[in-house]
Amino acid sequence: MSLVVVIGAGLSGCTVAYTLADRGIDVALIEKTDGIGGRVRSYGCKAFERCQNCGVCLTTGLWDKVLNHKKIRIIYNAEIKDISGKPGDFSITVKTSPDNIYFEEVRAVVISTGFESLPGGISSHLHIDGTHSIQGLITGTQLEELMLNRTGSVLFESEPNSIAFLQCLGSRDLNEGGLYCSRVCCSYSTRAAKLMHHYYPECKITFFYMELQNVKQGEYYTELLNLGVEFVKCRPLKISCEKSITIEYDDPLVGIKRNNFDIVILSDGIHAGLDNNRLVEVCGVQQDKNGFLKAVGTASGIYVTGCAKTPLKIDETYADSLTVAGKILEKFL
């Protein structure tokens, strides 16, 4: 019997599990929560008149395929406690409540534990006045949920006149987890901006950014400028709220400025999983300088896929998961 243990049942874990199971391999899918799908399951489609290629549609039908596949056993509210043995013949202990579960003769292990958003708060460089929640101040993750649950062309409770995106939160800052770029923020926020412009054509949309990643081929940045989207290259210093949300920032051309907005979106990025230190000890993998995981060669029989190893977009995560599944099939079938 060929058994593969997959740790984490988000997009990457479910993609690997289904791909292997569909080729006749038994899969034990270990998930620390009580459901599959991970973060991407709360992401909303950004299409309006046509598809914007955000990648969410790649998950269509995947969850049901995983849940209903006879070759996939899902263990919820569980975590890997111990791995022993040798490549191609691992013994694995899974911690559950109330009893542990043991697997023998495991051919391969796939770590697909995903990522965390901003750790320890909103941002180290951005001061937010007040300890209470500011109405209209949301994270990119919360925006995704709004797009997922939108009704018709309604995103917000009332129609906004102005919206600001604050990019690079949790990125490009050593105090916030790393100097790297999360890569996904420009992708989802600019697509969301185009959707918002479609719904609210009179709304003024402003981006505060450090740098912009290329989202797709063509004049994507020019398209946004032509829609009237404004780009300000700086990091805001302070957010306060009275009747509306006020952003204080240092404009490189004129100095300190203050602008009011109805909606402010904090574009949170991708950080290494909080459980990665423990997985290094249990699974024998390594961490890079930013805390992401890396397998020590596929000869070890332990693979890392998706955002567990580096920031990836949805389509990149899907492709990487198929690649890992292909390597396992090639080696163990």
Residue pairs with C-beta under 8 A, 6 or more apart in sequence:
1 26
1 105
2 24
2 25
2 26
2 107
2 332
2 333
3 25
3 26
3 27
3 28
3 103
3 105
3 106
3 107
4 20
4 25
4 26
4 27
4 28
4 106
4 107
4 108
4 109
4 110
4 328
4 332
5 27
5 28
5 30
5 80
5 90
5 92
5 103
5 106
5 108
5 109
5 110
6 13
6 16
6 17
6 27
6 28
6 29
6 30
6 109
6 110
6 112
7 13
7 30
7 80
7 109
7 110
7 111
7 112
7 113
7 279
7 283
8 30
8 31
8 32
8 38
8 111
8 112
8 113
8 114
8 306
8 308
9 17
9 29
9 30
9 31
9 36
9 37
9 38
9 66
9 74
9 112
10 36
10 37
10 38
10 39
10 40
10 41
10 112
10 113
10 114
10 306
11 37
11 38
11 40
11 58
11 59
11 62
11 306
11 314
11 317
11 318
11 321
12 112
12 114
12 305
12 306
12 307
12 308
12 317
12 318
12 320
12 321
13 29
13 31
13 36
13 38
13 110
13 112
13 113
13 305
13 306
13 321
14 29
14 36
14 37
14 62
14 63
14 66
15 62
15 317
15 318
15 321
15 322
15 325
16 110
16 112
16 305
16 321
16 324
16 325
16 328
17 27
17 29
17 66
17 69
17 72
18 62
18 65
18 66
18 69
18 72
19 321
19 322
19 325
19 326
19 329
20 27
20 71
20 325
20 328
20 329
21 27
21 69
21 71
21 72
22 69
22 71
23 329
23 333
24 71
25 71
25 107
25 328
25 329
25 332
25 333
26 71
26 73
27 71
27 72
27 73
28 73
28 75
28 94
28 103
29 36
29 66
29 72
29 73
29 74
29 75
30 75
30 78
30 79
30 80
30 94
31 74
31 75
31 76
31 77
31 78
32 77
32 78
32 79
32 275
33 76
33 77
34 76
34 77
35 41
35 76
36 63
36 66
36 67
36 74
37 59
37 63
38 114
39 114
39 115
39 141
40 56
40 59
40 314
40 317
41 59
41 63
42 141
42 144
42 145
42 148
43 54
43 56
43 144
43 147
43 148
43 188
43 314
44 56
44 144
44 145
44 146
44 147
44 148
44 149
44 150
45 54
45 56
45 57
45 147
45 148
46 52
46 54
46 56
46 147
46 188
46 191
46 192
46 194
46 195
47 54
47 195
48 194
48 195
48 198
48 199
49 198
51 57
52 191
52 194
52 195
53 216
53 315
54 187
54 188
54 191
54 314
55 313
55 314
55 315
55 318
56 314
58 314
58 315
58 318
59 314
66 72
66 74
67 74
75 94
75 96
75 101
77 96
77 97
78 94
78 95
78 96
78 101
79 94
79 95
79 275
80 92
80 93
80 94
80 95
80 279
80 282
80 283
81 93
81 94
81 95
81 100
81 282
82 92
82 93
82 282
83 90
83 91
83 92
83 93
83 109
83 282
83 283
83 284
83 302
84 90
84 91
84 92
85 91
85 106
86 301
87 108
87 299
87 300
87 301
87 302
88 107
88 108
88 301
88 332
89 105
89 106
89 107
90 103
90 105
90 106
90 107
90 108
90 109
90 301
91 102
91 103
91 104
91 106
92 102
92 103
92 106
92 109
93 100
93 101
93 102
94 100
94 101
94 102
94 103
107 301
107 328
107 332
108 301
108 302
108 303
108 328
108 331
108 332
109 283
109 301
109 302
109 303
110 302
110 303
110 304
110 305
110 324
110 328
111 279
111 283
111 285
111 293
111 295
111 302
111 303
111 304
111 305
111 308
112 304
112 305
112 306
112 308
112 321
113 273
113 275
113 276
113 279
113 293
113 308
114 273
114 306
114 307
114 308
115 270
115 271
115 272
115 273
115 307
115 308
115 311
116 270
116 271
116 272
116 273
116 274
117 139
117 141
117 170
117 268
117 269
117 270
117 271
118 139
118 169
118 170
118 176
118 266
118 268
118 269
118 271
119 170
119 176
119 177
119 271
119 274
122 128
122 139
122 169
122 266
123 169
123 170
123 173
123 176
123 266
124 173
124 175
124 176
125 173
125 175
125 176
125 235
125 237
126 166
126 169
126 235
126 236
126 237
126 238
126 239
127 237
127 238
127 239
128 134
128 137
128 238
128 239
128 240
129 238
129 239
129 240
129 241
130 240
130 241
134 239
134 241
134 245
135 241
136 160
136 241
136 244
136 245
136 261
136 262
136 263
136 264
137 239
137 241
137 245
137 264
137 266
138 146
138 263
138 264
138 265
138 266
139 265
139 266
139 267
139 268
140 185
140 188
140 189
140 265
140 266
140 267
140 268
141 268
143 188
143 192
143 265
144 188
146 155
146 156
147 155
147 192
147 195
153 198
153 199
154 199
155 195
155 196
155 199
156 263
159 200
159 203
160 200
160 203
160 262
160 263
161 202
161 203
161 204
161 262
162 203
162 204
162 205
162 206
162 259
162 260
162 261
162 262
162 263
163 193
163 196
163 203
163 204
163 205
163 206
163 261
163 262
163 263
163 264
163 265
164 205
164 206
164 207
164 208
164 245
164 247
164 259
164 261
164 263
164 264
164 265
165 189
165 193
165 205
165 206
165 207
165 208
165 209
165 265
165 267
166 208
166 236
166 247
166 264
166 265
166 266
166 267
167 185
167 186
167 189
167 207
167 208
167 209
167 210
167 212
167 267
168 181
168 185
168 209
168 210
168 211
168 235
168 267
168 269
169 176
169 185
169 266
169 267
169 268
169 269
170 176
170 177
170 182
170 268
170 269
170 270
170 271
171 178
171 180
171 181
171 182
171 185
171 210
171 269
172 179
172 180
172 181
172 210
172 211
173 179
177 271
177 272
177 290
177 291
178 271
178 289
178 290
178 291
180 290
180 311
181 211
181 213
181 269
181 311
182 269
182 270
182 271
182 311
183 213
183 269
183 270
183 311
183 312
183 313
184 269
184 270
184 311
184 312
184 313
185 213
185 267
185 268
185 269
186 209
186 212
186 213
186 215
187 213
187 215
187 313
188 267
189 207
189 265
189 267
190 207
190 215
190 220
190 224
191 215
192 265
193 205
193 207
193 224
193 227
193 229
194 223
194 224
194 227
196 203
196 205
197 203
197 205
197 227
197 228
197 229
204 228
204 230
205 227
205 228
205 229
205 230
206 229
206 230
206 231
206 232
206 259
206 261
207 229
207 230
207 231
207 232
208 232
208 234
208 235
208 236
208 247
208 249
209 231
209 232
209 233
210 233
210 235
212 221
212 231
214 220
221 231
224 231
225 231
232 249
232 251
233 252
234 249
234 250
234 251
234 252
235 249
236 247
236 248
236 249
237 248
237 249
237 250
237 256
238 247
238 248
239 245
239 246
239 247
239 248
239 264
240 246
240 248
243 260
244 260
244 261
244 262
245 260
245 261
245 262
245 263
245 264
246 258
246 259
246 260
246 261
247 258
247 259
247 260
247 261
247 264
248 256
248 257
248 258
249 256
249 257
249 258
249 259
250 256
250 257
251 257
269 311
270 307
270 311
271 291
272 287
272 290
272 291
272 292
272 293
273 279
273 291
273 293
273 308
276 287
276 291
276 292
276 293
276 308
277 287
279 285
279 293
280 286
280 287
280 293
283 302
284 296
284 300
284 302
285 293
285 294
285 295
285 296
285 302
285 304
286 293
286 294
286 295
286 296
287 293
287 294
288 294
292 308
292 309
292 310
293 304
293 308
293 309
294 304
294 309
295 302
295 303
295 304
296 302
298 327
298 331
303 324
303 327
303 328
305 317
305 320
305 321
305 323
305 324
306 312
306 317
306 320
306 321
307 317
312 320
